[in-house]
């Protein structure tokens, strides 16, 4: 669940960043994809850490 939330949050932040910088549709989609991948990796690591160290 954390991974899905992280991917959605990353895509949203990426799209907002590209729009704020005046990007066209291709820029917005690329930023959204890159941020979603980065946040997805971070969410995966966080999920693994929680699973590993949870009491």
Phi and psi restraints in degrees (range 20) as a CNS / XPLOR table:
assign (resid 1 and name C) (resid 2 and name N)
       (resid 2 and name CA) (resid 2 and name C) 1.0 -63.4 20.0 2
assign (resid 2 and name N) (resid 2 and name CA)
       (resid 2 and name C) (resid 3 and name N) 1.0 -37.7 20.0 2
assign (resid 2 and name C) (resid 3 and name N)
       (resid 3 and name CA) (resid 3 and name C) 1.0 -64.2 20.0 2
assign (resid 3 and name N) (resid 3 and name CA)
       (resid 3 and name C) (resid 4 and name N) 1.0 -45.4 20.0 2
assign (resid 3 and name C) (resid 4 and name N)
       (resid 4 and name CA) (resid 4 and name C) 1.0 -63.2 20.0 2
assign (resid 4 and name N) (resid 4 and name CA)
       (resid 4 and name C) (resid 5 and name N) 1.0 -44.0 20.0 2
assign (resid 4 and name C) (resid 5 and name N)
       (resid 5 and name CA) (resid 5 and name C) 1.0 -62.5 20.0 2
assign (resid 5 and name N) (resid 5 and name CA)
       (resid 5 and name C) (resid 6 and name N) 1.0 -40.5 20.0 2
assign (resid 5 and name C) (resid 6 and name N)
       (resid 6 and name CA) (resid 6 and name C) 1.0 -65.4 20.0 2
assign (resid 6 and name N) (resid 6 and name CA)
       (resid 6 and name C) (resid 7 and name N) 1.0 -40.9 20.0 2
assign (resid 6 and name C) (resid 7 and name N)
       (resid 7 and name CA) (resid 7 and name C) 1.0 -64.0 20.0 2
assign (resid 7 and name N) (resid 7 and name CA)
       (resid 7 and name C) (resid 8 and name N) 1.0 -45.3 20.0 2
assign (resid 7 and name C) (resid 8 and name N)
       (resid 8 and name CA) (resid 8 and name C) 1.0 -65.0 20.0 2
assign (resid 8 and name N) (resid 8 and name CA)
       (resid 8 and name C) (resid 9 and name N) 1.0 -41.9 20.0 2
assign (resid 8 and name C) (resid 9 and name N)
       (resid 9 and name CA) (resid 9 and name C) 1.0 -63.2 20.0 2
assign (resid 9 and name N) (resid 9 and name CA)
       (resid 9 and name C) (resid 10 and name N) 1.0 -43.4 20.0 2
assign (resid 9 and name C) (resid 10 and name N)
       (resid 10 and name CA) (resid 10 and name C) 1.0 -62.8 20.0 2
assign (resid 10 and name N) (resid 10 and name CA)
       (resid 10 and name C) (resid 11 and name N) 1.0 -43.2 20.0 2
assign (resid 10 and name C) (resid 11 and name N)
       (resid 11 and name CA) (resid 11 and name C) 1.0 -64.0 20.0 2
assign (resid 11 and name N) (resid 11 and name CA)
       (resid 11 and name C) (resid 12 and name N) 1.0 -40.1 20.0 2
assign (resid 11 and name C) (resid 12 and name N)
       (resid 12 and name CA) (resid 12 and name C) 1.0 -65.2 20.0 2
assign (resid 12 and name N) (resid 12 and name CA)
       (resid 12 and name C) (resid 13 and name N) 1.0 -47.0 20.0 2
assign (resid 12 and name C) (resid 13 and name N)
       (resid 13 and name CA) (resid 13 and name C) 1.0 -64.9 20.0 2
assign (resid 13 and name N) (resid 13 and name CA)
       (resid 13 and name C) (resid 14 and name N) 1.0 -38.8 20.0 2
assign (resid 13 and name C) (resid 14 and name N)
       (resid 14 and name CA) (resid 14 and name C) 1.0 -63.3 20.0 2
assign (resid 14 and name N) (resid 14 and name CA)
       (resid 14 and name C) (resid 15 and name N) 1.0 -43.8 20.0 2
assign (resid 14 and name C) (resid 15 and name N)
       (resid 15 and name CA) (resid 15 and name C) 1.0 -65.2 20.0 2
assign (resid 15 and name N) (resid 15 and name CA)
       (resid 15 and name C) (resid 16 and name N) 1.0 -41.3 20.0 2
assign (resid 15 and name C) (resid 16 and name N)
       (resid 16 and name CA) (resid 16 and name C) 1.0 -63.4 20.0 2
assign (resid 16 and name N) (resid 16 and name CA)
       (resid 16 and name C) (resid 17 and name N) 1.0 -39.8 20.0 2
assign (resid 16 and name C) (resid 17 and name N)
       (resid 17 and name CA) (resid 17 and name C) 1.0 -64.1 20.0 2
assign (resid 17 and name N) (resid 17 and name CA)
       (resid 17 and name C) (resid 18 and name N) 1.0 -45.4 20.0 2
assign (resid 17 and name C) (resid 18 and name N)
       (resid 18 and name CA) (resid 18 and name C) 1.0 -65.5 20.0 2
assign (resid 18 and name N) (resid 18 and name CA)
       (resid 18 and name C) (resid 19 and name N) 1.0 -40.3 20.0 2
assign (resid 18 and name C) (resid 19 and name N)
       (resid 19 and name CA) (resid 19 and name C) 1.0 -63.5 20.0 2
assign (resid 19 and name N) (resid 19 and name CA)
       (resid 19 and name C) (resid 20 and name N) 1.0 -41.6 20.0 2
assign (resid 19 and name C) (resid 20 and name N)
       (resid 20 and name CA) (resid 20 and name C) 1.0 -63.2 20.0 2
assign (resid 20 and name N) (resid 20 and name CA)
       (resid 20 and name C) (resid 21 and name N) 1.0 -32.6 20.0 2
assign (resid 20 and name C) (resid 21 and name N)
       (resid 21 and name CA) (resid 21 and name C) 1.0 -86.1 20.0 2
assign (resid 21 and name N) (resid 21 and name CA)
       (resid 21 and name C) (resid 22 and name N) 1.0 2.5 20.0 2
assign (resid 21 and name C) (resid 22 and name N)
       (resid 22 and name CA) (resid 22 and name C) 1.0 82.1 20.0 2
assign (resid 22 and name N) (resid 22 and name CA)
       (resid 22 and name C) (resid 23 and name N) 1.0 28.9 20.0 2
assign (resid 22 and name C) (resid 23 and name N)
       (resid 23 and name CA) (resid 23 and name C) 1.0 -78.0 20.0 2
assign (resid 23 and name N) (resid 23 and name CA)
       (resid 23 and name C) (resid 24 and name N) 1.0 154.5 20.0 2
assign (resid 23 and name C) (resid 24 and name N)
       (resid 24 and name CA) (resid 24 and name C) 1.0 -84.5 20.0 2
assign (resid 24 and name N) (resid 24 and name CA)
       (resid 24 and name C) (resid 25 and name N) 1.0 -178.4 20.0 2
assign (resid 24 and name C) (resid 25 and name N)
       (resid 25 and name CA) (resid 25 and name C) 1.0 -56.5 20.0 2
assign (resid 25 and name N) (resid 25 and name CA)
       (resid 25 and name C) (resid 26 and name N) 1.0 -42.5 20.0 2
assign (resid 25 and name C) (resid 26 and name N)
       (resid 26 and name CA) (resid 26 and name C) 1.0 -62.9 20.0 2
assign (resid 26 and name N) (resid 26 and name CA)
       (resid 26 and name C) (resid 27 and name N) 1.0 -39.5 20.0 2
assign (resid 26 and name C) (resid 27 and name N)
       (resid 27 and name CA) (resid 27 and name C) 1.0 -64.4 20.0 2
assign (resid 27 and name N) (resid 27 and name CA)
       (resid 27 and name C) (resid 28 and name N) 1.0 -43.9 20.0 2
assign (resid 27 and name C) (resid 28 and name N)
       (resid 28 and name CA) (resid 28 and name C) 1.0 -61.4 20.0 2
assign (resid 28 and name N) (resid 28 and name CA)
       (resid 28 and name C) (resid 29 and name N) 1.0 -45.4 20.0 2
assign (resid 28 and name C) (resid 29 and name N)
       (resid 29 and name CA) (resid 29 and name C) 1.0 -65.3 20.0 2
assign (resid 29 and name N) (resid 29 and name CA)
       (resid 29 and name C) (resid 30 and name N) 1.0 -39.5 20.0 2
assign (resid 29 and name C) (resid 30 and name N)
       (resid 30 and name CA) (resid 30 and name C) 1.0 -67.7 20.0 2
assign (resid 30 and name N) (resid 30 and name CA)
       (resid 30 and name C) (resid 31 and name N) 1.0 -45.5 20.0 2
assign (resid 30 and name C) (resid 31 and name N)
       (resid 31 and name CA) (resid 31 and name C) 1.0 -60.4 20.0 2
assign (resid 31 and name N) (resid 31 and name CA)
       (resid 31 and name C) (resid 32 and name N) 1.0 -43.4 20.0 2
assign (resid 31 and name C) (resid 32 and name N)
       (resid 32 and name CA) (resid 32 and name C) 1.0 -60.8 20.0 2
assign (resid 32 and name N) (resid 32 and name CA)
       (resid 32 and name C) (resid 33 and name N) 1.0 -42.6 20.0 2
assign (resid 32 and name C) (resid 33 and name N)
       (resid 33 and name CA) (resid 33 and name C) 1.0 -66.5 20.0 2
assign (resid 33 and name N) (resid 33 and name CA)
       (resid 33 and name C) (resid 34 and name N) 1.0 -45.0 20.0 2
assign (resid 33 and name C) (resid 34 and name N)
       (resid 34 and name CA) (resid 34 and name C) 1.0 -65.9 20.0 2
assign (resid 34 and name N) (resid 34 and name CA)
       (resid 34 and name C) (resid 35 and name N) 1.0 -45.0 20.0 2
assign (resid 34 and name C) (resid 35 and name N)
       (resid 35 and name CA) (resid 35 and name C) 1.0 -64.2 20.0 2
assign (resid 35 and name N) (resid 35 and name CA)
       (resid 35 and name C) (resid 36 and name N) 1.0 -39.0 20.0 2
assign (resid 35 and name C) (resid 36 and name N)
       (resid 36 and name CA) (resid 36 and name C) 1.0 -63.4 20.0 2
assign (resid 36 and name N) (resid 36 and name CA)
       (resid 36 and name C) (resid 37 and name N) 1.0 -41.2 20.0 2
assign (resid 36 and name C) (resid 37 and name N)
       (resid 37 and name CA) (resid 37 and name C) 1.0 -65.3 20.0 2
assign (resid 37 and name N) (resid 37 and name CA)
       (resid 37 and name C) (resid 38 and name N) 1.0 -46.0 20.0 2
assign (resid 37 and name C) (resid 38 and name N)
       (resid 38 and name CA) (resid 38 and name C) 1.0 -63.3 20.0 2
assign (resid 38 and name N) (resid 38 and name CA)
       (resid 38 and name C) (resid 39 and name N) 1.0 -45.2 20.0 2
assign (resid 38 and name C) (resid 39 and name N)
       (resid 39 and name CA) (resid 39 and name C) 1.0 -68.8 20.0 2
assign (resid 39 and name N) (resid 39 and name CA)
       (resid 39 and name C) (resid 40 and name N) 1.0 -32.6 20.0 2
assign (resid 39 and name C) (resid 40 and name N)
       (resid 40 and name CA) (resid 40 and name C) 1.0 -64.7 20.0 2
assign (resid 40 and name N) (resid 40 and name CA)
       (resid 40 and name C) (resid 41 and name N) 1.0 -40.6 20.0 2
assign (resid 40 and name C) (resid 41 and name N)
       (resid 41 and name CA) (resid 41 and name C) 1.0 -64.5 20.0 2
assign (resid 41 and name N) (resid 41 and name CA)
       (resid 41 and name C) (resid 42 and name N) 1.0 -44.3 20.0 2
assign (resid 41 and name C) (resid 42 and name N)
       (resid 42 and name CA) (resid 42 and name C) 1.0 -62.7 20.0 2
assign (resid 42 and name N) (resid 42 and name CA)
       (resid 42 and name C) (resid 43 and name N) 1.0 -39.8 20.0 2
assign (resid 42 and name C) (resid 43 and name N)
       (resid 43 and name CA) (resid 43 and name C) 1.0 -65.6 20.0 2
assign (resid 43 and name N) (resid 43 and name CA)
       (resid 43 and name C) (resid 44 and name N) 1.0 -36.4 20.0 2
assign (resid 43 and name C) (resid 44 and name N)
       (resid 44 and name CA) (resid 44 and name C) 1.0 -65.0 20.0 2
assign (resid 44 and name N) (resid 44 and name CA)
       (resid 44 and name C) (resid 45 and name N) 1.0 -45.3 20.0 2
assign (resid 44 and name C) (resid 45 and name N)
       (resid 45 and name CA) (resid 45 and name C) 1.0 -62.7 20.0 2
assign (resid 45 and name N) (resid 45 and name CA)
       (resid 45 and name C) (resid 46 and name N) 1.0 -43.5 20.0 2
assign (resid 45 and name C) (resid 46 and name N)
       (resid 46 and name CA) (resid 46 and name C) 1.0 -61.8 20.0 2
assign (resid 46 and name N) (resid 46 and name CA)
       (resid 46 and name C) (resid 47 and name N) 1.0 -42.2 20.0 2
assign (resid 46 and name C) (resid 47 and name N)
       (resid 47 and name CA) (resid 47 and name C) 1.0 -62.2 20.0 2
assign (resid 47 and name N) (resid 47 and name CA)
       (resid 47 and name C) (resid 48 and name N) 1.0 -43.7 20.0 2
assign (resid 47 and name C) (resid 48 and name N)
       (resid 48 and name CA) (resid 48 and name C) 1.0 -64.4 20.0 2
assign (resid 48 and name N) (resid 48 and name CA)
       (resid 48 and name C) (resid 49 and name N) 1.0 -40.8 20.0 2
assign (resid 48 and name C) (resid 49 and name N)
       (resid 49 and name CA) (resid 49 and name C) 1.0 -64.8 20.0 2
assign (resid 49 and name N) (resid 49 and name CA)
       (resid 49 and name C) (resid 50 and name N) 1.0 -42.3 20.0 2
assign (resid 49 and name C) (resid 50 and name N)
       (resid 50 and name CA) (resid 50 and name C) 1.0 -63.7 20.0 2
assign (resid 50 and name N) (resid 50 and name CA)
       (resid 50 and name C) (resid 51 and name N) 1.0 -43.9 20.0 2
assign (resid 50 and name C) (resid 51 and name N)
       (resid 51 and name CA) (resid 51 and name C) 1.0 -65.0 20.0 2
assign (resid 51 and name N) (resid 51 and name CA)
       (resid 51 and name C) (resid 52 and name N) 1.0 -38.6 20.0 2
assign (resid 51 and name C) (resid 52 and name N)
       (resid 52 and name CA) (resid 52 and name C) 1.0 -71.5 20.0 2
assign (resid 52 and name N) (resid 52 and name CA)
       (resid 52 and name C) (resid 53 and name N) 1.0 -41.9 20.0 2
assign (resid 52 and name C) (resid 53 and name N)
       (resid 53 and name CA) (resid 53 and name C) 1.0 -105.9 20.0 2
assign (resid 53 and name N) (resid 53 and name CA)
       (resid 53 and name C) (resid 54 and name N) 1.0 6.7 20.0 2
assign (resid 53 and name C) (resid 54 and name N)
       (resid 54 and name CA) (resid 54 and name C) 1.0 -71.3 20.0 2
assign (resid 54 and name N) (resid 54 and name CA)
       (resid 54 and name C) (resid 55 and name N) 1.0 140.5 20.0 2
